[in-house]
Amino acid sequence: MVKSVEEKVEEHYKRLFDTYEIRHYGKTEQINEEISNGLKLATSKSGGKGNNYPDIQLLLDNGYSRRIPVMVEAKGGKRKLEHLKDGKIVQETEWTSDSKPNAKNPHKKGDKNYSAITTYAVNGALHYGLAILQNTSFKEVIIIGVNGTSVDENGNVTDPETKAYYLSKNNNYVPKHIKELDDSLVLLKQENLSKLYDILDKLTLSEEELNKLKASTEAELEAKIKAIHQKLYEDKSLKTILSTNQKLYAFTGLIMAGLSTKGMSRLSLAELTSNNNEKSNDGSKVLEHISAFLDARNASQSKIDLIISLLGNNVFKNKSMWQPTNGESLIKSLYRQISEDIIPLLESDLHLDFTGKILNSLNDWVAIENDSANDVVLTPSYLTHFMAHLARTDKDSFVWDLAMGSGGFLVAAMDTMIKDAKNNIQDKQELEDKIKNIKEHQLLGVEILGNVYILAVLNMILMGDGSTNLLNDDSHKLYKDIDFPANVFLLNPPYSADGKGFIFVQEALSQMTKGYAAILIQENAGSGNGLPFTKEILKNNTLLASIHLPSDVFSGKASVQAAIYLFKVARPHEVDDLVTFIDMSEDGYSRQNRRKSSQEVNLRDTDHAKERYAEIEARLLGKKPKTNYYTEENGKIIKDTITLQGNDWTFGQHQVIDTTPTHEDFKTVVADYLAWKVSSVLRGEA
């Protein structure tokens, strides 16, 4: 009965499209080869191999080369239109318990559960829509779920129901409800497409929605990375085969293989056949794909050679990695998990520090091997963005980082620059040209550690490729020869370097003629441990602010008290210049360091953290703050001068504690004495 009703629902909507004179395509029909191939490349609705066959397909065309595929999925039962959780259309989940003995579809607790996709119309349509966006050149798609539960004596559906959504790459694949299509699909008629397209163009994500999406995506990505790292750490075969650095290379390489770009599709799992052959095996196929991918991204041949050498010699040419065991290589086993769990989260414009999370997650298990001083640590994203804003980063900035690590500061800078460009450039072509220029010419980073450098390259590639000016070199040797008009310098240096890392700052600022610098560094570098570099810096640069951060800002990754020092470049500090000292030891975040927990658990906004950082940003940029958590009245802000010796930059050095007894102090002491005296009398001691 259910099947016949579903068929009747499908027939009902096909007749409706006929009435509207809309060309529609059935399960076995092909709109075009690209869409068909895109559906084939995706996993099936139940998570396995096999093609995807939407019940009805349309291809809208407004006559101006804007074509939008429409995927329609039909169901025929009560409450089968849509399944939501927390307002989101459910896709794959995990089984919460083992299946019963002799079950038709046996599963274990924790196995992937695709029942929402196979059971509900909208959920199934979303599966098809995502397949189109992820595997074709189409940047937008409409998904429609249709359902009905009863038919009349003539076989007509009496209670049809519709739910439609718009998905686009610009909206980071977030479904936006098209309310107008729920009541009537007449907007799909050719003569109504201009009105429909106007509606779609207004369905953009708000800034609040983008921030929530970014946070949830980061949390999901971190959880997936931790799961794979757990496997890398606990799997006996992988534990003995791969060193810590090699795990970084394996992760990086397989992610590159799983990405697509213009003229280059992602490596499909089916291409990894686990051959037991020295010349043709899963490792060689991965390397070949990575090389072609980097070439398609216009990477220089020297950069391609360096990356292929690092990945090949350390991982993919390792016989233990490509040689099959029980018919499957370790490479294929890892790639399956990465392509299913990680890659879908990376194909967005959210500008997340993906590889920083990979690095930090792996560092949870064991220190990076050539990081003898424990200096490789991820700067939290909220701090990199905060510092980019303090340094006045905008669309016209030229930003560099001479100890870039995995590129977190450059990620934050690029994100800030592109947002500013979008807010200030109206012409579409001008905006595209500006964003291209930002990525190719306005960012520069240097990193000496090869295994960390490759993560920075991947980080920028994931952002649409700002890796053009990333150098694997010693910045101390080349900083004078770098031809780059930097006016923003962002840095969290290795604290084991000279001057607690201030050597990097002095070298960079000596080459800048204007702009600002924001430095995250061990706080005592400003109280004398950064000499002689701190003193030298003041000769040509002005210290604007010193921000005392929470002691646990790195959540157990580094046990140092850190501070942010903000400079105006190329203006010598004068003895009567006022410096703003800020005590941000209470920044609104609660932190813990549970290795297997996500960032949502380890970093929680429990006391208006976002508002607190926004307030400091406003105060230091000369704007009116919306809150007053940090003021001179409550002692959280001190404005004072410093010497030119470079050894009195910390908040504590300028904090004055008044020890003069007050009347209240006297009353308290007397009360304490009297209480003690009475107690002594009662005990017979007086």
Disulfide bonds with the S-S distance in Angstrom:
none
